[in-house]
């Protein structure tokens, strides 16, 4: 289906301020569409859209639809939502967020980035590199890019760059010219049921791409890549720190930017020495993947150009975002909400702030993820000196499944854990009792734990 088959004279986005809808709203505005939408908590994103002339309603009501010709919903939308019910009664065409995004990005040479971790950062790297190289890409990112100044946009160039989210099989809407898989771990099992179903979805996603990039350092991504290499024989590339990868980083060492320098190799050919501002070895992998994809799909741009440009990129909001410093305490906010991500973020902080005490405040995200990964969460904080937990952020879930942050706390053997579970009401006071000049506070989670960071500053 193309845009020419849709009446986009007035597009209404349900949950317009959410991480999925907000970048789509920015894309539709670039396309000249009239848009409006609703959200229970419009917040900062809603206000930014209002500043661009968008009508954003707080709360859901049938009258909000006005003269809408197209409704876009999310995977989390409730069938009983009054705006959805009204749209159905009036015969207004309804699409999911993934379907609408796909209509836009599939109309160009689509570059899709998927994976349990790192897809937002890698998508931003690819979009940022292409933008700085003058390729004017269309892009859709699940976080606000500090390099592009926004989450979504429509460019004049031939490429589109999209963060391909696996939840509810959203990424199966895309048909990429090239796809990249950072890693595959057990997540979203509330939807998939088991890990095998999740891996099958990734396999299906990969079949829809013409060229494929897999991280050689991640076992499940590598295994999937080897299957496709055996089937196709060509057009399948591996990247990472692994010495046998097609694209690899060597001679990695910390730099003055807070990240790492490394030498980029393609096979037996050295491409360039690269300086990366993003912290952590996981971001070295993400950078190698982004460079491999850009250099491969845009051969008319000198590889050294991409390698030079990547040093300028700062990443996305809520990905190791240094929020500020107060009373000698540095505050860093990060979206990490899976045990692997938490461990990687703490490793980055340990490298960047060597010798300083790390205090981690973690807010678990969704009851289903917490219940499925209790033991993993309990053991993810070994690199932190002090650990505090907040109550679970439920997101789309209403059933608590009999689990709470207390279940993580009871399993945690960390000697520096705070024995009580914090709320937004007492988090500031509790942290002020813990924090000392010279400390680094990391607020971690996909919910609203960032409000604690902002409040402390």
N, C-alpha and C positions, 0 to 999 in steps of 0.2 A: 504494500500500500504506500502511495506517495502523498505528499502534502496536498497535491492538486485534487485529491479525492476527499479532502476534509474541508469543512467549513470552519475556518479558524478566525472568523471575524470577531469572535468574543470567546476566549478560552477561560474556563473557570478551573482553578487548581484547588483541590481539596487537600488541606494540610500544606498550604503554600509556603510556610516558613520552615518546613522540614528539610533535612539534609539531601533528600532526593528531589523534592519539588522546587526548592529555591534555585538551584542551578538551571533547571528547566525553565523557570520563569525568566531568568536572565537571557537564556537563548531565545525564547519566544519574543521578548522585548526587542532583541537585536533584529529579529525577523519582521518587526513592525506589527505584530499581533496586538490586539487589545486583550489584556488579561485582567482578571481579578481572582480572588480566592479567599479562603477562610482557614483559620487555625485556632485551636483552643488557646495557644500561647504564642502569638505572633512574634514577640520579643524583638531582638535586634534585627534579625533578618526581615521580619515584617515591616519594621520601620524603614529599612533601607529600600524596600520595594515601594513603600508609600512615597518616599522621596523621589522615586522615578515615575510617579503618577499612577501607581497601581492602587486600586481599591482593595484593601485587606480587611476582612471582617474578623472580629474576635468572637469565636463561637460559631456553631453551625445552625443555620436556619434556612428553610426552603426559599424564603424571599430573597436570600443573598444571590441566587442565581440570576435574577433580573432577566436580561435577554441573551443569556449564554447560549452559544451554538455547539459547544464541545466541553465535556467534563473530563478532567484527568484525575484519577484516583491513585492511591498508593496500595502497596501490598498489605498494609496494615489497616486500610479503610474498612469500617464496619458495614455490613450489608444493611443495617438499620439506620445508617447515617441519614438524617432528614434531607440533606441536599442530594444525596445519591438516589433516595426514594423519589424525590421530586423530579429529578432528571429522567428517571425511568418512566414516570407517569406522563411526562411531557414528550417522551421520545427523543430526548437529547442524546446524541452520540456520546458514548463513554469509552475511554481508553485507560489502560493502566499507565503509570509513569514510564515503565520500561518500554511499552509499546510506542509511546509518544517520542521518547528520546531516540528510540531505534529508527523511527521514520526520518528524523533529522540526520543522525550520524550515518545511517546506511546509504544515504544519498551521495556520500563522498567516499574516499578511500579510508575506510574505518580502521583505526588502530585501537584494539580493545585490550585492556589490562585487567587481569583477574587474579585472585589469590586470597587466602585467608588473611594474610597480613601484607602490608606494604603496597597494596594496589593504589591507595590514594596518593602516597608519596611518588610512586613510579609514574602514575598518570600525570601528576603535576610536572615531573621532570621531563617527560616526553613533550607535553604541551608547551612547557616553558622553553625547552630547547628549540622546538619548531618555531615558536613565536619570535624568539630572539634571532633566529636564522632568517627571518623574513618570510616564512612560509604561510603565515596567517591562518593557522588551523582553527577549525571549530572544536570546542572542547566542552566536556562535561565531567566535573570533578566532585567527589563527595566531601569536599572541604574547601574552605576559602583559601585560594592560592595567594601567598604573599608575593609571588612573582608576577602574577597576572592581574592581581587586584580584585579578583572575583572567582566564582565557582563555575560559571558557564558562560559561553559566548559563541557567536557564529562569525567565523572569518571568511574571507574571500578565497582562501587557498583550497587545494584539492584534498587535503587531509582532514579527517575528524579524529579526535582522541577522546576515548570514553573509558571511564572507570566502570568495569563490568562486574556488577554485584551478583554474587551467587544466590543470595537469599530469594526464595520463592522462584528459583530458576530464571530470574530476571535476565541473566546474561545470555540466555538462549534466544533472545530477540535480535541479537546482533549477528551480522554476517561479515566478519572482519577480513580486510586485506591481509592484516597481520594481527596475531593475538599473542599475548605474553602471560605466562602463569608464574607468579612469584613463589607460591607454595600451596600445599593442600593439607589442611588439618581438620580434625573433627570440630565442627561448629554448625550452628543453626540446625541442630538435630531435632529441635522442636518441630521443624518443618520437614526435614528429610527422613527422620525416623532412625536411620543408622548411617554409619560412615560409608558403607558400600553404595548407598543411593546417592550420597554427595559426590563420591568419586565418579559415579556413572554420569552425573550431570556435567562434571568437568570434561569428561571424555566427549560427550555430545557437543559441548561448547567448542572444543578443539577441532572437531570434525567440520565445523562451519567456517573455519579460517583457512585462508590460502597458504599463509606462512605462519610458523609457530616458534616461539621462544620460551624455553623452560629453564628455571634455575637449577643448575646441576648440583648445588649444595643441599637441596631440599629433597629428601628421599621420595616422597609421593609425586612431586612435580617431575623429578628425573625419571621415575618409573613410567609415568604417562608419556613423557617425551620419547623414551626408548621404544615404547609401543608404536608411536607414530613414525619414528625414524625407520623402524623395521617395515611398516606398511607403505610408507611413501618413498623412502630412499633419499629424498632431498627436500629442501624447504623447511627443515627442522633444525633449530639451533639451540645450543646450551650455553649458559652464561653463569658467571659466579667467580668464586675464589678457587674452585677445583682446577688443578693443573691440566686436566684433560678437556676442559670446557672449550668450546669454539671461541668464545669471548671471555676473557678472564682478567682479573686484577692481580697484579704481583707487586712485591715490594711495598706493601701497605705500611704507612707510618703516620702518626698524628701530625697535624699542621697547626698553624697559628690561627686558622679560621674557626677552630673548634671541631673540625671534622678530620678527614684523612687525605693524604696524598697517596696516589697509586699509579702504577704503570699499566696502561690498557693494552692488551694483546689481542689480536685476531689471528688465531692459529699460531703460526711461527713468526708473524709480522707484528712488530711493536708499532702501535698507533701514536701514542703520546703519553706524556706524564700529566696526570690529571690532579687538580686540587678541588676537593669537595668540602663545602661548608657544613653539610649535614653530618651529625655525629653518629658514630656506631658502625660496626662492620656490616650490619644488616643494610645500612644505607649505601655502603660501598657496593653491595650486591645489587641494590635497586638502581644505582647509578650505572653500573655495567650493563644491566638489562636495558635501561633507557637508551644508553649510547648505542648498544648493539642494534636496537630497533630503529633508531633514527638514521644511523649510518647505512643500514641495509635498505630501508624503504626510500631514502632520499639520497641516492648516490651522486647527484649533481652538487650537493653541498660537501666541501672538503671535510673528511673525518676530523682533522685537527680543529676545524671551526667549532664543531659540536663539543669537542674535548675542552676547548677554551671557554666556551659559553657556560658550561655546567658549573663552573666555579662561582658564577654570579647568582645561582639559584638558592633561595632560602627556604623553600618548602611550603607547607600549608599550615594554616592556623590549627592549633591543638595537636601538632606533631612536634614534640620536643620544643615547644614555644616558650622561650624565656620571657616571662611576663614582666619582670622587673625585680627590684631589690629594695628591701626596707629593713632598717635596723640590723643591717649586716646579713640578712637572710635573702638568698636568691630564690625566686619562685619560678618553677618550670611547670607548664601544663602539658599534658599529653593524653591522647585519645585511647591509649592502651587499655583494652578491655578483655584480653585473652591472656592466659598465663605466659605464652611465648612472647607476646608483645610486651608484657610487663618486665620480663627478664631482659629483653633486648633494650628497653628504655633505661632500665637501671644500669645495664652495662655501659650504655652511652654516657650516662651521668657520671659513672665511676671513672671513665676515661677523661671526660671533659673537666670534671671537678675533682681531680685526684687530691687526696688528702683531706677533703672536706666531708663532714658528716651528712649522710643522705637520710632524709625523713620522707617516707612515702605515705600518702593518703590515698587510699583506693576505694572507689565506689563500684561495686559489682554491677553488671548490666544484664538485666533479665533474670528471672527465676530459673528458666530452663537451662541457660548456660551455666549458671552458678551450680545448680544441682548436678549437671553432667560432669563438671570439672572441679569439684570440691577439693580433691586431693592436690590437683595441679595448682590451683590458686593458693592453697596453703603453703606450697613449697616454692612459690615464684619470687619470693622477696629476699632471697639469701644475700643479695648485694646491698640491701638497705640496712642502715644502722637502727632506725626506728620505723615502726609500721603502725598505721592506724587505719581502721576500716570505717566506711559509712554504710548506712542502710542500702539495700539493693534498690537500684533504679529500675522500675518495672517496664518502662518503655511501652510496648504494645500489649503486654501481658496483664491479665487480671487474676489469674489463678497463681497463688504463691507456691504451689506444689509442696507446701510444708517445709520450705527451705528459707533460711535467712543468713545474714552475714555472721551471725553467731556460730553457724555451722563451719564456716571457714576458720573463724577465730579459735574454735575448740580443737581444730586439727593442726593449727599452726604451732610449730616448735620454735619459732623465732624468739630469741631472748629479749629483743627490743620491742615486742608488740605491746600496744596499748590495750588493756584488757576490756575496755568498754567499746561498744559500737557507737559511732558518732552520728549526729544529725546536723542539719544546717543550723539548728538553733544553738548547739553547744560546740560546734567544730572550732570556731575561732578561739574561744576561751581555752579549750583543751590543747590546741596547737601552741598557743602562746605560752603555755606551761612547759611545753617540750622544747620549743625552738630556742636556739642560741645563736649569737652572732657568728658568722662563718658557715652556718648550715645551708643546705640546699633542700628546699621543700619541693617535692614532686606530687602534683595532684593528678591522679590517674583514673581514667574511666570514660565511657562513652555517653554518660548522662549529663548531669548538671553540676558535677564536682568543681568545674571551673569557676563557679560562683564563689567558692571558698577562697580560691586563689585571688580573685578580684577583690574580695572583701578584705583580705589580709593586707593588700597593697593600698 
